[in-house]
């Protein structure tokens, strides 16, 4: 189902001239109802619908030359970093402790030396996770080269802020610990978290894990231009009543007598259908066995 199709279906409940061409408050009310319905659906539906496998690449260290814009500044000249390097460590020659990449041309800590140019090494010990993770549901595993058996990373619970120099690489290329660091989504950025590993790898590695992620939302532009609603076609009929329930609070709702009916219908759909969706797509093993003597 597309956002345009869902929007038209919901808009039929509103006192508007043309449900296919919404504008102003009507469009905003429909958009809010769609996103609220999606949040409600995924909150009540089995967790399997939110699970996915994520794979991140952590590269071997890379040499870069850095020039600070001024002493005590965090801004660098040019764009020595890539956006995907956010959160990675930077070991600048002659400067302690290690710094951290905050942007394509900025550091987390201010540049303290009076000499503004220095060679540095980027430590790829962090990777940006674009999806909004609700929780990690599996072991975090690292893979190196042709080694098939992964290394299981341990969750860092020590509370140390910087372990880049506390740990030494015992098995080259294989970190030992990981930590998930939320980023400030309240600041307006799209990135919601970093997966940080310790120690930084000395060769390229892949880190893989499973997680439950938050459902995507529909933007105002997608409402008119069209996009796929983040739900399977088989479950779209379950989403529509939830959206109608939220839309019934709109002052543009056409029939006041059906407001309560829309809300009651949504509650019934949640209890009798959404909560009864299969918890798994496979059948578990038979662990009952045959009684002795049969």
N, C-alpha and C positions, 0 to 999 in steps of 0.2 A: 504494500500500500504506500502511496506517495503522500507527502504532506499536503499537496493540493487536494487530493481526494478526501483525506481525513478532514481537512478544513471545511470543505463544502458540505460534508455530511453533518458536521457539528453546527455549521452556520444555519442549517435549516430550522434549528430551534430558536433562532434569534429573529427579532423584528427588524430585518434589514431588507432592502429592496432587491439586492442581487447577492445571494450566498457565494457566487463564484468570484466576486470582486469585492472583497472586504477592504475596509480602510478605517483609519482612526481607532476609536475605542473598540469596535467590533473585532478588528484584527488582533488587537492586543489581548482581548478577553479570550479569543480562540487559542492564541499562542500559549497563554498562561494555562489554559485548561489542558492542552495537549501535553505540555511538560509536566504538569502536576499529575496527570493521569499516568504518564510513563514512570514517574517516581513511585507512585502508589503501586503500579503493577509489579515492578521489580522488587519492591519491598515485601510484597505478599507472595510472589511466585517462588518456586523452588530455586535454591542457590545455583543449581546447575546451569540455569539460563544466563548467569552472570560470569561463569567461569571461563577462563581462557589461559593459553600458554604464552608467556612473554619470553623473548630472547633478546639479550643485550650483548653487544660486543665491547670488550675492553682491550684497547690496543697496547702494544709495547710502548715504552717511553719514547717521546719525540723531542728533539732538540729545537729550540727556537731562540731568536735574539729579541730582546725586549728593550724598549726605550720609554721611560716614564715621561709624562708631559711636564712634571715638576716634582720636586722633593715634597714629601708628605701628601702626595696625590695618589689616588687609586686609578687614574686614567692613564692609558698608554697611547703612544703614537701609533697610528694605523690600526689595522685589525689583525693582530697576530693569532687570534684564536677563532675557532669555529663555534657556532651557537651550541652545537651538541656537546662541546667540551665543558659546559657549565658545571661547576662543582669540583672539577678535577684539580689535583694538586699541582703547584708550580714550585720547583726547587731552583731558586735563583742563586747563581754562583756568588758566594761571599755573603749571603743574607740568610739569617736564621730568625724564626723558624720558617718552614715551608709556607708559601702563600697559597691562594686558591683563586680559581678563575670565576669571576662574577659576571662576565659578559664578553663579547667579542673583542672589546678593547678596554677591559677594566679588571681590576683585581679586588679581592675581598679586603685585604689589608693595605694600608697606605705604604707607598714606597719611601723607605726611611733614608737610604744613603744619599749623599750629595752627588755621587756619580749616577747619572741617569740612564746609562746604557750597560747592559750585562747579558751574558749568555744564561740560558735557563733550560730546564728539562720539564716537560709536561708529564705528570704521572697520571695515567688514565685509571684512576681508582674510583671514579664515580660515573654513572650513566643516567641520563635524563629519562624519566618514565612519563610519557605524554598522557597515558590513560590515568584516570582517577581510580586508584586502587583502594578498595574497601578493606581487604585483608589478603595476605599471602597464604595460600592453602597447601603448600607443599614444601619440600626441602628446596633450598637454593643450591643449584649445582653448577660447577664450572667444568668446562671441557677445554682441553688443550691439544692442538695439532691432531695427530692420529690416535691419540689415547681415547679409547672408547669408554672406559670406566670413568665416570665423573668423580670429582672431589666434592663432597658435601660440605658446604660452608656452615659455620656455626654463627648463630645470632649473637652479636656483640651486646652484652648487657652490663659492661663494666662502667659505662657512663663517661669514658674518656672522650674528650672532644677531638683530639688529634692523635691517631695511632700511627701516622706515617713513619715516624722515626722510632717508635717504641718496639716495633716488630721487625725481625730480620727474615729474609726469604730463606726458608729451609728447603722448600721444594720449588725450584724456579718455575714461574708461570702459574703456580697454584696458590691463590690467596687462601686464608684460613677463616676469616670472619666477614660478616656482612652486616649492614645496618640500613634500614630504610629511613630516610630523612624527608619529612614533609617540607614543602616550600610554601611560601606565603601566597596562597591563591587569592587572599584578600587584597593583595597589592595589584591585582589585575592581570597577572601573567597567566599563560595557558599551561605552563608546566606545573605539575602538582607534587612531584617528588623526585628524589634521587635514590638510586641504589648504590651505596658506597661499600667497597670491599677493601680488606686489609690482608696482607700488604699489597701494594700496587703490583700488578703483573709485570714480568720482564719480557714476556712474549704475548702475542695476540691470543686472547681466550674468548670463549662464549659462555655466558651465564644464562641459565634457563630456569624458570620456575612457573608454577601455576598460581593464579590469583583470581579473586572475585573483583570485578570492576563495576563502577557506577554506570548506569545506563546513559547513553548520549542524550543530549537535549536538542530541540529544534530551534533554530534561530529565526529571527524575523524575516531575513532574506529568503530562507528556505521555504517559508510559508507561502510566498508568492511565486518564487522561481521553481520550486519543486525539488524534493529530495526524498529518499526512501526513509520511511519511519523506522526507527531502530527496534523493530519487533517482527517476528515471523508472521507470514500471512495467516497461518493457522490460529494465531493468538490475537490477531487484529480485532476480531469480533468481541474479545474480552476487554480490549483496551477502550473501545468506543464508549461503553456505559460509564467507565471511570471518568473519562474526559467530560461526558455530559453532566456527570454529577458536579464537577467543579464549575462547569459553564453555567449551571443553574443558578449560581450566585450572581451572575451578571445582571445589571439593571436592564439589559437589552433582551433578556429571556422573554420569549413571546407570550407564553401562557403561564400565568402565576399558579394555576391549579396543578401544573405538572412538575413544579419544582421539587416537591417532596417525593414524588414518584420516581424522578430521576435519581435522587440520592438513595432511596430505598433499593432501587434496582441495582445500583452499583454495589451496595453492601451485600446483596444477595449473590451477585456474580463473584465477589471475592470469596465468600464463605463456601459456596456450592460448586465453584468451578476452578477459580485460580488456585486456591489452597489445595485442591485435589489433583493438580497437574502432577505427572510422574516425577519422582525425586531423582530418578536415574533412567538412562536409555538402555541399560543392560539389565539382565537378570542376575541376581547374586547366586553364588554357588550353593548347592544343597548341602547344608551342614547337619541335617537331622540324622542321616545314616539309617542303617537297617538294625532293628532290635535284635539282641542276641537270641539265637535259636531259630531264626527265620531264614 
